[in-house]
Amino acid sequence: MGQLVESQEELTRINGNELIDMKLFCGNAHSELGHRVADYLGVQMGRMTSTKFSDGELRIQVDESARGDDVFLIQPTCAPVNDSLMELLIMLDAFRRASANRITVVCPYYGYARQDKKLKPREPITARLVADLIEEAGAHRVVCIDLHAEQIQGFFDIPVDHLYAGPIIGRHFIEQGFDQLEDVVVVSPDVAGVGRARALAEMLKAPIAIIAKRRPEPNKVDIVEIIGEVDGRRCVMIDDMVDTGGSVIQGAEALLKRGAVEVMVACSHGVFSGNASQRLQDSVVTKVVCLDTVPIPGSKQFPKLTVLPSAPLLGEAIRRIHCNRSVSELFGGWR
């Protein structure tokens, strides 16, 4: 598995003048993450003004030249989803009209990804619509972390770099010694996530289990069966996101009923809508691990939560894209 740069001194040595014609900007969706990526790369955050008219319309003003530059825009389309998405589209239009040479959208969390197919008659495929909007607005490339459905990459006619959070999560559990324990099992909360669970299980040298479930409606889940041995084991349940928390909490309760001694939850995106943070804190789940791909304000943080940094992964991907080097090398041992 590829390694991220470990020190600022090493990064400076590697970069040299490689990033001289690259510029990094971020919107309001997660400015803290944008500045952490800039710090990792050792570059200044680009100057841009985002304001609103009295009726709520967004206004973007790029405050420095971007002509001929390789521009990277960091903007997860997280809550408030529609505002974040609209700001991203306006940013793209602004830089396209500013004659940027190439514009790469760095969207760690891709909103509307759960609407990736028609489940009922007369439903939209909104994930495709969002892809069309981003592309039409002027994006030349897109970078995401753990898309809810991998086929979303095919919704774009431009290159999409799909980054995986699993190695970061895996290294965290390895640092906690989980690869040395014989009673660990990695659990996929649904059939669609088996690949993600298998890859983490290989890192932790552990078996896997699968929760078979059905969704009668959005944010509702019925557990049908648990496949695999969980009796007497510590369970690490890995998913791409935790939204309301209902699915992982129900899964944890089902695992404990089957004899599991502990259930921990790991995810790429800690959305934590509504009272999800309190529900998770009060639940049978003993630990929740996620990345900082979306902002997690103090009001949503809770004692059981561990937040891992995504800036090194995003920064390294940006550096490799700008320098026309392989991004997939970062995940040589994953999947």
JOKAJO-V433074 format. One record per residue. N is the residue number from 1. PSI is psi in radians with two decimals (NA if undefined). D_FIRST is the distance of its C-alpha to the first C-alpha in Angstrom with 1 decimal. Layout:
n psi d_first
N PSI D_FIRST
N PSI D_FIRST
This chain:
n psi d_first
1 2.35 0.0
2 2.65 3.8
3 2.49 6.5
4 2.76 9.7
5 2.31 13.0
6 -0.41 14.6
7 2.70 18.2
8 -0.57 20.8
9 -0.75 22.0
10 -0.68 18.8
11 -0.76 18.7
12 -0.72 22.3
13 -0.73 21.8
14 -0.77 19.1
15 -0.86 21.1
16 -2.12 24.5
17 0.27 26.5
18 -0.54 23.7
19 0.30 24.4
20 -0.55 28.1
21 0.41 28.9
22 2.45 26.5
23 2.47 28.0
24 2.26 26.6
25 2.74 28.8
26 2.62 28.7
27 -2.88 31.2
28 -0.13 32.7
29 -0.69 30.4
30 1.17 28.0
31 -0.52 29.0
32 -0.75 27.5
33 -0.71 24.0
34 -0.77 25.0
35 -0.54 26.2
36 -0.64 23.1
37 -0.74 21.1
38 -0.72 23.8
39 -0.71 23.7
40 -0.75 20.0
41 -0.29 20.7
42 0.59 23.9
43 2.83 26.1
44 2.44 29.2
45 2.33 29.4
46 2.67 31.7
47 2.17 35.2
48 2.47 36.1
49 2.26 38.9
50 2.06 38.7
51 3.07 42.0
52 2.48 44.0
53 2.96 47.5
54 -0.44 50.0
55 0.10 49.4
56 -0.09 45.6
57 2.45 44.6
58 2.53 41.6
59 2.22 42.0
60 2.33 39.4
61 2.05 40.3
62 2.13 37.9
63 0.23 39.3
64 2.82 37.9
65 2.42 37.6
66 0.17 34.6
67 2.14 36.2
68 0.05 33.9
69 2.78 30.9
70 1.80 27.3
71 2.34 27.6
72 2.19 25.0
73 2.04 26.6
74 2.02 24.9
75 1.67 26.7
76 2.45 25.6
77 1.12 28.4
78 -3.13 29.0
79 2.38 32.4
80 1.99 34.9
81 -0.83 33.1
82 -0.68 36.0
83 -0.76 36.5
84 -0.73 32.8
85 -0.78 32.7
86 -0.68 36.0
87 -0.70 35.0
88 -0.77 31.9
89 -0.71 34.2
90 -0.67 36.7
91 -0.79 34.2
92 -0.79 33.0
93 -0.68 36.6
94 -0.79 37.4
95 -0.55 34.7
96 -0.75 35.5
97 -0.28 39.1
98 0.11 38.2
99 0.60 36.9
100 2.52 33.3
101 -0.78 31.6
102 2.43 28.6
103 2.08 27.9
104 2.17 24.5
105 2.08 24.7
106 1.73 22.0
107 1.46 22.8
108 -0.70 20.4
109 2.08 22.8
110 1.81 24.6
111 2.75 28.1
112 0.17 30.1
113 -0.41 27.0
114 -0.22 28.7
115 1.12 31.5
116 -0.03 29.6
117 2.85 32.3
118 2.11 35.9
119 -0.45 36.7
120 2.81 40.4
121 2.55 42.9
122 0.46 43.3
123 2.58 40.0
124 2.86 38.0
125 1.45 34.4
126 -0.52 33.7
127 -0.62 30.0
128 -0.70 31.1
129 -0.78 33.9
130 -0.72 31.6
131 -0.75 29.4
132 -0.72 32.7
133 -0.79 33.9
134 -0.77 30.8
135 -0.78 30.9
136 -0.52 34.7
137 -0.30 34.7
138 0.08 32.9
139 2.44 29.1
140 -0.34 27.4
141 2.68 23.8
142 2.44 22.3
143 2.21 19.1
144 2.80 18.7
145 2.18 16.6
146 1.30 16.9
147 2.53 20.1
148 -0.61 22.5
149 2.15 22.8
150 -0.42 20.4
151 -0.20 23.5
152 -0.47 24.4
153 -0.61 22.3
154 -0.13 25.1
155 -0.31 27.7
156 2.57 27.0
157 0.22 28.2
158 2.84 26.0
159 2.45 22.2
160 2.14 20.2
161 1.96 16.6
162 1.88 15.4
163 2.63 12.8
164 2.31 11.6
165 -0.25 12.5
166 -0.78 11.3
167 -0.61 8.2
168 -0.78 10.9
169 -0.75 13.4
170 -0.77 11.5
171 -0.61 11.1
172 -0.83 14.8
173 -0.54 16.0
174 -0.71 14.3
175 -0.47 16.1
176 0.01 19.2
177 0.25 18.9
178 -0.41 18.5
179 -0.16 16.3
180 -0.07 19.4
181 2.48 21.9
182 -0.11 23.4
183 0.33 24.9
184 2.43 22.0
185 2.37 21.8
186 2.29 19.6
187 2.28 22.1
188 2.24 21.9
189 -0.11 25.0
190 2.98 25.8
191 -0.61 25.2
192 -0.43 23.4
193 0.25 20.5
194 -0.71 19.8
195 -0.75 16.6
196 -0.76 15.2
197 -0.69 16.7
198 -0.73 15.5
199 -0.74 11.8
200 -0.68 12.6
201 -0.66 14.8
202 -0.65 12.3
203 -0.69 10.4
204 -0.01 14.0
205 0.83 15.4
206 2.78 18.1
207 3.03 20.3
208 2.79 20.8
209 2.78 24.0
210 2.33 25.2
211 2.03 28.0
212 2.20 30.1
213 2.95 32.1
214 2.68 34.1
215 1.79 34.8
216 -0.45 38.6
217 2.89 38.1
218 2.42 35.7
219 0.27 34.5
220 2.47 36.2
221 2.44 34.7
222 2.15 36.3
223 2.21 34.3
224 -0.82 35.4
225 2.75 33.5
226 2.15 30.7
227 2.13 29.0
228 2.92 27.5
229 2.05 28.5
230 -0.13 28.5
231 2.17 31.6
232 0.30 31.2
233 2.73 27.5
234 2.14 25.5
235 2.29 24.2
236 1.83 21.2
237 2.12 22.0
238 2.33 19.4
239 2.98 20.6
240 -0.56 20.1
241 2.73 23.1
242 2.04 26.0
243 -1.50 29.2
244 -0.34 32.4
245 -0.18 30.7
246 -0.73 33.1
247 -0.82 30.7
248 -0.56 28.4
249 -0.80 31.6
250 -0.67 33.3
251 -0.73 30.3
252 -0.73 30.2
253 -0.69 33.9
254 -0.68 33.6
255 -0.72 31.0
256 -0.63 33.3
257 -0.47 36.2
258 0.08 34.3
259 0.03 34.0
260 2.53 30.7
261 -0.34 31.2
262 2.55 28.9
263 2.14 27.0
264 2.62 24.3
265 2.35 23.2
266 2.45 19.9
267 2.83 19.7
268 -0.72 18.3
269 1.98 21.8
270 1.44 24.6
271 -0.83 27.5
272 1.03 30.0
273 2.65 33.1
274 -2.24 36.6
275 0.48 36.8
276 -0.70 33.4
277 -0.80 32.6
278 -0.68 35.8
279 -0.74 35.4
280 -0.70 32.0
281 -0.64 33.4
282 -0.07 36.3
283 -3.14 34.5
284 -0.17 33.4
285 2.32 29.7
286 -0.36 28.9
287 2.48 25.9
288 2.22 24.4
289 2.30 21.0
290 2.98 20.2
291 2.93 18.9
292 0.71 21.5
293 -0.43 21.2
294 2.66 25.0
295 2.39 27.5
296 1.63 28.4
297 2.90 31.8
298 -0.59 33.3
299 -0.34 35.5
300 -0.08 32.5
301 2.63 30.8
302 2.80 31.7
303 -0.58 31.3
304 -0.12 28.8
305 2.35 26.4
306 2.17 23.2
307 2.16 21.8
308 2.56 18.4
309 2.40 17.9
310 -0.15 16.4
311 -0.73 17.7
312 -0.69 14.8
313 -0.83 12.6
314 -0.74 15.8
315 -0.75 16.7
316 -0.67 13.7
317 -0.74 14.0
318 -0.81 17.7
319 -0.76 17.4
320 -0.69 15.4
321 -0.80 17.9
322 -0.66 20.8
323 0.14 19.8
324 0.80 19.1
325 2.88 15.6
326 2.30 12.8
327 -0.59 11.5
328 -0.37 9.5
329 -0.40 7.1
330 -0.33 5.9
331 0.61 5.1
332 -0.57 4.4
333 0.16 4.4
334 2.23 6.8
335 NA 10.3
